[in-house]
């Protein structure tokens, strides 16, 4: 389900959660979500943010897969 953080009961202690679209969602790419720590990640990664953007078809695949499993 939600990975190791859920399994050991420390989800509230995790600053950033990352995941991949390539395993269960049949696409490419991934995601990172969080709170204040995300601002540091955004500013530090600015030169890389749009270097490998997913194609519209990959985003459509992820959206469709999420609707199916939700």
PyMOL Python script that loads the backbone (N, CA, C, O; Angstrom):
from pymol import cmd

cmd.read_pdbstr("""\
ATOM      1  N   UNK A   1       0.767  -1.188   0.000  1.00  0.00           N
ATOM      2  CA  UNK A   1       0.000   0.000   0.000  1.00  0.00           C
ATOM      3  C   UNK A   1       0.817   1.265   0.000  1.00  0.00           C
ATOM      4  O   UNK A   1       1.111   1.811  -1.063  1.00  0.00           O
ATOM      5  N   UNK A   2       1.187   1.740   1.161  1.00  0.00           N
ATOM      6  CA  UNK A   2       1.849   3.038   1.263  1.00  0.00           C
ATOM      7  C   UNK A   2       3.335   2.933   1.567  1.00  0.00           C
ATOM      8  O   UNK A   2       3.973   3.939   1.877  1.00  0.00           O
ATOM      9  N   UNK A   3       3.886   1.756   1.487  1.00  0.00           N
ATOM     10  CA  UNK A   3       5.315   1.589   1.637  1.00  0.00           C
ATOM     11  C   UNK A   3       5.782   1.362   3.059  1.00  0.00           C
ATOM     12  O   UNK A   3       4.997   1.077   3.962  1.00  0.00           O
ATOM     13  N   UNK A   4       7.077   1.496   3.226  1.00  0.00           N
ATOM     14  CA  UNK A   4       7.728   1.193   4.495  1.00  0.00           C
ATOM     15  C   UNK A   4       7.276   2.120   5.620  1.00  0.00           C
ATOM     16  O   UNK A   4       7.113   1.674   6.756  1.00  0.00           O
ATOM     17  N   UNK A   5       7.071   3.405   5.322  1.00  0.00           N
ATOM     18  CA  UNK A   5       6.658   4.351   6.366  1.00  0.00           C
ATOM     19  C   UNK A   5       5.350   3.918   7.016  1.00  0.00           C
ATOM     20  O   UNK A   5       5.203   4.018   8.234  1.00  0.00           O
ATOM     21  N   UNK A   6       4.412   3.445   6.227  1.00  0.00           N
ATOM     22  CA  UNK A   6       3.153   2.955   6.790  1.00  0.00           C
ATOM     23  C   UNK A   6       3.373   1.655   7.558  1.00  0.00           C
ATOM     24  O   UNK A   6       2.807   1.457   8.633  1.00  0.00           O
ATOM     25  N   UNK A   7       4.190   0.781   7.004  1.00  0.00           N
ATOM     26  CA  UNK A   7       4.415  -0.526   7.624  1.00  0.00           C
ATOM     27  C   UNK A   7       5.002  -0.417   9.028  1.00  0.00           C
ATOM     28  O   UNK A   7       4.672  -1.215   9.906  1.00  0.00           O
ATOM     29  N   UNK A   8       5.875   0.573   9.238  1.00  0.00           N
ATOM     30  CA  UNK A   8       6.493   0.720  10.558  1.00  0.00           C
ATOM     31  C   UNK A   8       5.847   1.834  11.387  1.00  0.00           C
ATOM     32  O   UNK A   8       6.302   2.131  12.492  1.00  0.00           O
ATOM     33  N   UNK A   9       4.787   2.449  10.852  1.00  0.00           N
ATOM     34  CA  UNK A   9       4.021   3.431  11.607  1.00  0.00           C
ATOM     35  C   UNK A   9       4.673   4.776  11.811  1.00  0.00           C
ATOM     36  O   UNK A   9       4.477   5.396  12.856  1.00  0.00           O
ATOM     37  N   UNK A  10       5.450   5.251  10.840  1.00  0.00           N
ATOM     38  CA  UNK A  10       6.117   6.550  10.988  1.00  0.00           C
ATOM     39  C   UNK A  10       5.707   7.547   9.898  1.00  0.00           C
ATOM     40  O   UNK A  10       6.466   8.466   9.590  1.00  0.00           O
ATOM     41  N   UNK A  11       4.531   7.380   9.320  1.00  0.00           N
ATOM     42  CA  UNK A  11       4.099   8.274   8.238  1.00  0.00           C
ATOM     43  C   UNK A  11       4.105   9.746   8.643  1.00  0.00           C
ATOM     44  O   UNK A  11       4.435  10.602   7.822  1.00  0.00           O
ATOM     45  N   UNK A  12       3.749  10.057   9.885  1.00  0.00           N
ATOM     46  CA  UNK A  12       3.725  11.448  10.340  1.00  0.00           C
ATOM     47  C   UNK A  12       5.118  12.047  10.486  1.00  0.00           C
ATOM     48  O   UNK A  12       5.254  13.268  10.562  1.00  0.00           O
ATOM     49  N   UNK A  13       6.146  11.222  10.526  1.00  0.00           N
ATOM     50  CA  UNK A  13       7.521  11.695  10.677  1.00  0.00           C
ATOM     51  C   UNK A  13       8.239  11.883   9.347  1.00  0.00           C
ATOM     52  O   UNK A  13       9.377  12.350   9.327  1.00  0.00           O
ATOM     53  N   UNK A  14       7.603  11.533   8.246  1.00  0.00           N
ATOM     54  CA  UNK A  14       8.227  11.601   6.921  1.00  0.00           C
ATOM     55  C   UNK A  14       7.983  12.983   6.321  1.00  0.00           C
ATOM     56  O   UNK A  14       6.846  13.454   6.294  1.00  0.00           O
ATOM     57  N   UNK A  15       9.052  13.641   5.835  1.00  0.00           N
ATOM     58  CA  UNK A  15       8.935  14.982   5.263  1.00  0.00           C
ATOM     59  C   UNK A  15       8.532  14.969   3.794  1.00  0.00           C
ATOM     60  O   UNK A  15       7.741  15.808   3.362  1.00  0.00           O
ATOM     61  N   UNK A  16       9.065  14.032   3.027  1.00  0.00           N
ATOM     62  CA  UNK A  16       8.775  13.961   1.590  1.00  0.00           C
ATOM     63  C   UNK A  16       8.460  12.516   1.228  1.00  0.00           C
ATOM     64  O   UNK A  16       9.185  11.596   1.605  1.00  0.00           O
ATOM     65  N   UNK A  17       7.377  12.331   0.499  1.00  0.00           N
ATOM     66  CA  UNK A  17       7.007  11.009  -0.002  1.00  0.00           C
ATOM     67  C   UNK A  17       7.239  11.008  -1.508  1.00  0.00           C
ATOM     68  O   UNK A  17       6.767  11.902  -2.211  1.00  0.00           O
ATOM     69  N   UNK A  18       7.955  10.021  -1.998  1.00  0.00           N
ATOM     70  CA  UNK A  18       8.209   9.899  -3.434  1.00  0.00           C
ATOM     71  C   UNK A  18       7.638   8.577  -3.929  1.00  0.00           C
ATOM     72  O   UNK A  18       7.527   7.608  -3.179  1.00  0.00           O
ATOM     73  N   UNK A  19       7.284   8.561  -5.192  1.00  0.00           N
ATOM     74  CA  UNK A  19       6.751   7.342  -5.787  1.00  0.00           C
ATOM     75  C   UNK A  19       6.995   7.315  -7.277  1.00  0.00           C
ATOM     76  O   UNK A  19       7.401   8.313  -7.871  1.00  0.00           O
ATOM     77  N   UNK A  20       6.747   6.179  -7.869  1.00  0.00           N
ATOM     78  CA  UNK A  20       6.984   5.991  -9.290  1.00  0.00           C
ATOM     79  C   UNK A  20       5.683   5.682 -10.013  1.00  0.00           C
ATOM     80  O   UNK A  20       4.770   5.088  -9.440  1.00  0.00           O
ATOM     81  N   UNK A  21       5.607   6.085 -11.261  1.00  0.00           N
ATOM     82  CA  UNK A  21       4.457   5.749 -12.099  1.00  0.00           C
ATOM     83  C   UNK A  21       4.730   4.501 -12.931  1.00  0.00           C
ATOM     84  O   UNK A  21       3.827   3.987 -13.591  1.00  0.00           O
ATOM     85  N   UNK A  22       5.959   4.011 -12.905  1.00  0.00           N
ATOM     86  CA  UNK A  22       6.335   2.932 -13.822  1.00  0.00           C
ATOM     87  C   UNK A  22       5.934   1.542 -13.350  1.00  0.00           C
ATOM     88  O   UNK A  22       5.877   0.622 -14.166  1.00  0.00           O
ATOM     89  N   UNK A  23       5.660   1.358 -12.092  1.00  0.00           N
ATOM     90  CA  UNK A  23       5.338   0.011 -11.610  1.00  0.00           C
ATOM     91  C   UNK A  23       3.843  -0.285 -11.735  1.00  0.00           C
ATOM     92  O   UNK A  23       3.437  -1.026 -12.630  1.00  0.00           O
ATOM     93  N   UNK A  24       3.035   0.272 -10.869  1.00  0.00           N
ATOM     94  CA  UNK A  24       1.614  -0.083 -10.851  1.00  0.00           C
ATOM     95  C   UNK A  24       0.751   0.754 -11.784  1.00  0.00           C
ATOM     96  O   UNK A  24      -0.403   0.400 -12.023  1.00  0.00           O
ATOM     97  N   UNK A  25       1.274   1.851 -12.318  1.00  0.00           N
ATOM     98  CA  UNK A  25       0.453   2.722 -13.157  1.00  0.00           C
ATOM     99  C   UNK A  25       0.783   2.628 -14.641  1.00  0.00           C
ATOM    100  O   UNK A  25       0.227   3.383 -15.439  1.00  0.00           O
ATOM    101  N   UNK A  26       1.653   1.739 -15.022  1.00  0.00           N
ATOM    102  CA  UNK A  26       1.959   1.447 -16.430  1.00  0.00           C
ATOM    103  C   UNK A  26       2.367   2.674 -17.231  1.00  0.00           C
ATOM    104  O   UNK A  26       1.906   2.858 -18.358  1.00  0.00           O
ATOM    105  N   UNK A  27       3.228   3.517 -16.665  1.00  0.00           N
ATOM    106  CA  UNK A  27       3.679   4.707 -17.373  1.00  0.00           C
ATOM    107  C   UNK A  27       5.134   4.973 -16.994  1.00  0.00           C
ATOM    108  O   UNK A  27       5.822   4.084 -16.492  1.00  0.00           O
ATOM    109  N   UNK A  28       5.600   6.200 -17.235  1.00  0.00           N
ATOM    110  CA  UNK A  28       6.948   6.593 -16.837  1.00  0.00           C
ATOM    111  C   UNK A  28       6.855   7.824 -15.950  1.00  0.00           C
ATOM    112  O   UNK A  28       5.847   8.531 -15.970  1.00  0.00           O
ATOM    113  N   UNK A  29       7.888   8.080 -15.180  1.00  0.00           N
ATOM    114  CA  UNK A  29       7.915   9.258 -14.327  1.00  0.00           C
ATOM    115  C   UNK A  29       7.673   8.913 -12.879  1.00  0.00           C
ATOM    116  O   UNK A  29       7.695   7.746 -12.487  1.00  0.00           O
ATOM    117  N   UNK A  30       7.439   9.946 -12.086  1.00  0.00           N
ATOM    118  CA  UNK A  30       7.215   9.753 -10.670  1.00  0.00           C
ATOM    119  C   UNK A  30       6.704  11.029 -10.032  1.00  0.00           C
ATOM    120  O   UNK A  30       6.360  11.986 -10.726  1.00  0.00           O
ATOM    121  N   UNK A  31       6.656  11.040  -8.708  1.00  0.00           N
ATOM    122  CA  UNK A  31       6.140  12.200  -8.001  1.00  0.00           C
ATOM    123  C   UNK A  31       6.848  12.359  -6.665  1.00  0.00           C
ATOM    124  O   UNK A  31       7.433  11.415  -6.134  1.00  0.00           O
ATOM    125  N   UNK A  32       6.780  13.568  -6.139  1.00  0.00           N
ATOM    126  CA  UNK A  32       7.264  13.869  -4.791  1.00  0.00           C
ATOM    127  C   UNK A  32       6.243  14.797  -4.151  1.00  0.00           C
ATOM    128  O   UNK A  32       5.859  15.804  -4.746  1.00  0.00           O
ATOM    129  N   UNK A  33       5.803  14.467  -2.947  1.00  0.00           N
ATOM    130  CA  UNK A  33       4.846  15.303  -2.221  1.00  0.00           C
ATOM    131  C   UNK A  33       5.352  15.515  -0.805  1.00  0.00           C
ATOM    132  O   UNK A  33       6.043  14.665  -0.242  1.00  0.00           O
ATOM    133  N   UNK A  34       4.997  16.658  -0.240  1.00  0.00           N
ATOM    134  CA  UNK A  34       5.414  16.969   1.116  1.00  0.00           C
ATOM    135  C   UNK A  34       4.921  18.340   1.508  1.00  0.00           C
ATOM    136  O   UNK A  34       4.016  18.884   0.875  1.00  0.00           O
ATOM    137  N   UNK A  35       5.505  18.899   2.543  1.00  0.00           N
ATOM    138  CA  UNK A  35       5.072  20.211   3.009  1.00  0.00           C
ATOM    139  C   UNK A  35       6.206  21.218   2.840  1.00  0.00           C
ATOM    140  O   UNK A  35       6.606  21.522   1.717  1.00  0.00           O
ATOM    141  N   UNK A  36       6.715  21.724   3.936  1.00  0.00           N
ATOM    142  CA  UNK A  36       7.757  22.756   3.870  1.00  0.00           C
ATOM    143  C   UNK A  36       9.019  22.275   3.165  1.00  0.00           C
ATOM    144  O   UNK A  36       9.680  23.057   2.482  1.00  0.00           O
ATOM    145  N   UNK A  37       9.354  21.026   3.318  1.00  0.00           N
ATOM    146  CA  UNK A  37      10.565  20.489   2.700  1.00  0.00           C
ATOM    147  C   UNK A  37      10.497  20.538   1.178  1.00  0.00           C
ATOM    148  O   UNK A  37      11.533  20.569   0.514  1.00  0.00           O
ATOM    149  N   UNK A  38       9.295  20.546   0.622  1.00  0.00           N
ATOM    150  CA  UNK A  38       9.146  20.609  -0.836  1.00  0.00           C
ATOM    151  C   UNK A  38       9.661  21.933  -1.394  1.00  0.00           C
ATOM    152  O   UNK A  38      10.158  21.973  -2.519  1.00  0.00           O
ATOM    153  N   UNK A  39       9.552  23.008  -0.629  1.00  0.00           N
ATOM    154  CA  UNK A  39      10.066  24.300  -1.090  1.00  0.00           C
ATOM    155  C   UNK A  39      11.574  24.228  -1.295  1.00  0.00           C
ATOM    156  O   UNK A  39      12.087  24.748  -2.287  1.00  0.00           O
ATOM    157  N   UNK A  40      12.280  23.601  -0.384  1.00  0.00           N
ATOM    158  CA  UNK A  40      13.727  23.426  -0.515  1.00  0.00           C
ATOM    159  C   UNK A  40      14.029  22.602  -1.758  1.00  0.00           C
ATOM    160  O   UNK A  40      14.940  22.933  -2.516  1.00  0.00           O
ATOM    161  N   UNK A  41      13.279  21.542  -1.969  1.00  0.00           N
ATOM    162  CA  UNK A  41      13.468  20.696  -3.141  1.00  0.00           C
ATOM    163  C   UNK A  41      13.205  21.477  -4.431  1.00  0.00           C
ATOM    164  O   UNK A  41      13.966  21.356  -5.391  1.00  0.00           O
ATOM    165  N   UNK A  42      12.140  22.273  -4.462  1.00  0.00           N
ATOM    166  CA  UNK A  42      11.820  23.074  -5.655  1.00  0.00           C
ATOM    167  C   UNK A  42      12.934  24.061  -5.988  1.00  0.00           C
ATOM    168  O   UNK A  42      13.367  24.146  -7.138  1.00  0.00           O
ATOM    169  N   UNK A  43      13.398  24.802  -4.992  1.00  0.00           N
ATOM    170  CA  UNK A  43      14.430  25.806  -5.248  1.00  0.00           C
ATOM    171  C   UNK A  43      15.768  25.175  -5.594  1.00  0.00           C
ATOM    172  O   UNK A  43      16.491  25.691  -6.447  1.00  0.00           O
ATOM    173  N   UNK A  44      16.102  24.090  -4.962  1.00  0.00           N
ATOM    174  CA  UNK A  44      17.370  23.428  -5.236  1.00  0.00           C
ATOM    175  C   UNK A  44      17.395  22.671  -6.547  1.00  0.00           C
ATOM    176  O   UNK A  44      18.464  22.425  -7.106  1.00  0.00           O
ATOM    177  N   UNK A  45      16.225  22.301  -7.042  1.00  0.00           N
ATOM    178  CA  UNK A  45      16.141  21.494  -8.265  1.00  0.00           C
ATOM    179  C   UNK A  45      15.679  22.289  -9.478  1.00  0.00           C
ATOM    180  O   UNK A  45      15.451  21.712 -10.541  1.00  0.00           O
ATOM    181  N   UNK A  46      15.542  23.581  -9.339  1.00  0.00           N
ATOM    182  CA  UNK A  46      14.978  24.397 -10.418  1.00  0.00           C
ATOM    183  C   UNK A  46      15.618  24.149 -11.790  1.00  0.00           C
ATOM    184  O   UNK A  46      14.884  24.094 -12.777  1.00  0.00           O
ATOM    185  N   UNK A  47      16.935  23.997 -11.906  1.00  0.00           N
ATOM    186  CA  UNK A  47      17.512  23.759 -13.241  1.00  0.00           C
ATOM    187  C   UNK A  47      17.080  22.429 -13.872  1.00  0.00           C
ATOM    188  O   UNK A  47      17.197  22.251 -15.085  1.00  0.00           O
ATOM    189  N   UNK A  48      16.587  21.506 -13.060  1.00  0.00           N
ATOM    190  CA  UNK A  48      16.259  20.170 -13.562  1.00  0.00           C
ATOM    191  C   UNK A  48      14.761  19.916 -13.724  1.00  0.00           C
ATOM    192  O   UNK A  48      14.372  18.898 -14.297  1.00  0.00           O
ATOM    193  N   UNK A  49      13.922  20.813 -13.234  1.00  0.00           N
ATOM    194  CA  UNK A  49      12.482  20.550 -13.172  1.00  0.00           C
ATOM    195  C   UNK A  49      11.893  20.184 -14.528  1.00  0.00           C
ATOM    196  O   UNK A  49      11.126  19.226 -14.616  1.00  0.00           O
ATOM    197  N   UNK A  50      12.222  20.907 -15.573  1.00  0.00           N
ATOM    198  CA  UNK A  50      11.601  20.654 -16.869  1.00  0.00           C
ATOM    199  C   UNK A  50      12.535  19.973 -17.864  1.00  0.00           C
ATOM    200  O   UNK A  50      12.282  20.018 -19.068  1.00  0.00           O
ATOM    201  N   UNK A  51      13.600  19.350 -17.392  1.00  0.00           N
ATOM    202  CA  UNK A  51      14.534  18.712 -18.314  1.00  0.00           C
ATOM    203  C   UNK A  51      14.012  17.402 -18.879  1.00  0.00           C
ATOM    204  O   UNK A  51      14.451  16.973 -19.945  1.00  0.00           O
ATOM    205  N   UNK A  52      13.092  16.768 -18.190  1.00  0.00           N
ATOM    206  CA  UNK A  52      12.556  15.483 -18.663  1.00  0.00           C
ATOM    207  C   UNK A  52      11.069  15.388 -18.339  1.00  0.00           C
ATOM    208  O   UNK A  52      10.632  14.463 -17.653  1.00  0.00           O
ATOM    209  N   UNK A  53      10.302  16.343 -18.833  1.00  0.00           N
ATOM    210  CA  UNK A  53       8.867  16.354 -18.560  1.00  0.00           C
ATOM    211  C   UNK A  53       8.182  15.173 -19.226  1.00  0.00           C
ATOM    212  O   UNK A  53       8.546  14.802 -20.341  1.00  0.00           O
ATOM    213  N   UNK A  54       7.193  14.572 -18.562  1.00  0.00           N
ATOM    214  CA  UNK A  54       6.463  13.456 -19.176  1.00  0.00           C
ATOM    215  C   UNK A  54       5.592  13.949 -20.326  1.00  0.00           C
ATOM    216  O   UNK A  54       5.131  15.091 -20.327  1.00  0.00           O
ATOM    217  N   UNK A  55       5.378  13.088 -21.284  1.00  0.00           N
ATOM    218  CA  UNK A  55       4.548  13.448 -22.432  1.00  0.00           C
ATOM    219  C   UNK A  55       3.074  13.453 -22.030  1.00  0.00           C
ATOM    220  O   UNK A  55       2.705  12.835 -21.031  1.00  0.00           O
ATOM    221  N   UNK A  56       2.229  14.143 -22.795  1.00  0.00           N
ATOM    222  CA  UNK A  56       0.792  14.136 -22.502  1.00  0.00           C
ATOM    223  C   UNK A  56       0.192  12.732 -22.471  1.00  0.00           C
ATOM    224  O   UNK A  56      -0.708  12.463 -21.675  1.00  0.00           O
ATOM    225  N   UNK A  57       0.677  11.840 -23.323  1.00  0.00           N
ATOM    226  CA  UNK A  57       0.131  10.477 -23.311  1.00  0.00           C
ATOM    227  C   UNK A  57       0.500   9.742 -22.020  1.00  0.00           C
ATOM    228  O   UNK A  57      -0.289   8.937 -21.524  1.00  0.00           O
ATOM    229  N   UNK A  58       1.684  10.007 -21.473  1.00  0.00           N
ATOM    230  CA  UNK A  58       2.065   9.390 -20.193  1.00  0.00           C
ATOM    231  C   UNK A  58       1.185   9.909 -19.056  1.00  0.00           C
ATOM    232  O   UNK A  58       0.764   9.141 -18.191  1.00  0.00           O
ATOM    233  N   UNK A  59       0.913  11.199 -19.060  1.00  0.00           N
ATOM    234  CA  UNK A  59       0.040  11.779 -18.037  1.00  0.00           C
ATOM    235  C   UNK A  59      -1.368  11.208 -18.158  1.00  0.00           C
ATOM    236  O   UNK A  59      -2.002  10.905 -17.147  1.00  0.00           O
ATOM    237  N   UNK A  60      -1.863  11.059 -19.389  1.00  0.00           N
ATOM    238  CA  UNK A  60      -3.195  10.476 -19.598  1.00  0.00           C
ATOM    239  C   UNK A  60      -3.251   9.037 -19.095  1.00  0.00           C
ATOM    240  O   UNK A  60      -4.259   8.614 -18.529  1.00  0.00           O
ATOM    241  N   UNK A  61      -2.179   8.290 -19.298  1.00  0.00           N
ATOM    242  CA  UNK A  61      -2.119   6.909 -18.810  1.00  0.00           C
ATOM    243  C   UNK A  61      -2.177   6.870 -17.289  1.00  0.00           C
ATOM    244  O   UNK A  61      -2.898   6.052 -16.718  1.00  0.00           O
ATOM    245  N   UNK A  62      -1.426   7.743 -16.631  1.00  0.00           N
ATOM    246  CA  UNK A  62      -1.426   7.798 -15.168  1.00  0.00           C
ATOM    247  C   UNK A  62      -2.818   8.176 -14.654  1.00  0.00           C
ATOM    248  O   UNK A  62      -3.323   7.547 -13.724  1.00  0.00           O
ATOM    249  N   UNK A  63      -3.434   9.188 -15.245  1.00  0.00           N
ATOM    250  CA  UNK A  63      -4.778   9.608 -14.818  1.00  0.00           C
ATOM    251  C   UNK A  63      -5.784   8.480 -14.972  1.00  0.00           C
ATOM    252  O   UNK A  63      -6.597   8.238 -14.081  1.00  0.00           O
ATOM    253  N   UNK A  64      -5.727   7.799 -16.091  1.00  0.00           N
ATOM    254  CA  UNK A  64      -6.651   6.695 -16.333  1.00  0.00           C
ATOM    255  C   UNK A  64      -6.423   5.558 -15.336  1.00  0.00           C
ATOM    256  O   UNK A  64      -7.379   4.981 -14.816  1.00  0.00           O
ATOM    257  N   UNK A  65      -5.166   5.242 -15.075  1.00  0.00           N
ATOM    258  CA  UNK A  65      -4.844   4.178 -14.119  1.00  0.00           C
ATOM    259  C   UNK A  65      -5.312   4.536 -12.713  1.00  0.00           C
ATOM    260  O   UNK A  65      -5.839   3.684 -11.997  1.00  0.00           O
ATOM    261  N   UNK A  66      -5.119   5.797 -12.313  1.00  0.00           N
ATOM    262  CA  UNK A  66      -5.566   6.230 -10.988  1.00  0.00           C
ATOM    263  C   UNK A  66      -7.083   6.156 -10.863  1.00  0.00           C
ATOM    264  O   UNK A  66      -7.604   5.757  -9.821  1.00  0.00           O
ATOM    265  N   UNK A  67      -7.785   6.537 -11.912  1.00  0.00           N
ATOM    266  CA  UNK A  67      -9.253   6.432 -11.885  1.00  0.00           C
ATOM    267  C   UNK A  67      -9.697   4.980 -11.756  1.00  0.00           C
ATOM    268  O   UNK A  67     -10.686   4.685 -11.085  1.00  0.00           O
ATOM    269  N   UNK A  68      -8.973   4.085 -12.394  1.00  0.00           N
ATOM    270  CA  UNK A  68      -9.330   2.666 -12.354  1.00  0.00           C
ATOM    271  C   UNK A  68      -9.141   2.079 -10.960  1.00  0.00           C
ATOM    272  O   UNK A  68      -9.987   1.319 -10.488  1.00  0.00           O
ATOM    273  N   UNK A  69      -8.034   2.425 -10.296  1.00  0.00           N
ATOM    274  CA  UNK A  69      -7.755   1.817  -8.994  1.00  0.00           C
ATOM    275  C   UNK A  69      -8.369   2.581  -7.825  1.00  0.00           C
ATOM    276  O   UNK A  69      -8.404   2.064  -6.708  1.00  0.00           O
ATOM    277  N   UNK A  70      -8.853   3.796  -8.058  1.00  0.00           N
ATOM    278  CA  UNK A  70      -9.418   4.615  -6.963  1.00  0.00           C
ATOM    279  C   UNK A  70     -10.781   4.131  -6.532  1.00  0.00           C
ATOM    280  O   UNK A  70     -11.384   4.710  -5.628  1.00  0.00           O
TER     281      UNK A  70
END
""", "prot")
cmd.dss("prot")
cmd.show_as("cartoon", "prot")
cmd.util.cbc("prot")
cmd.orient("prot")
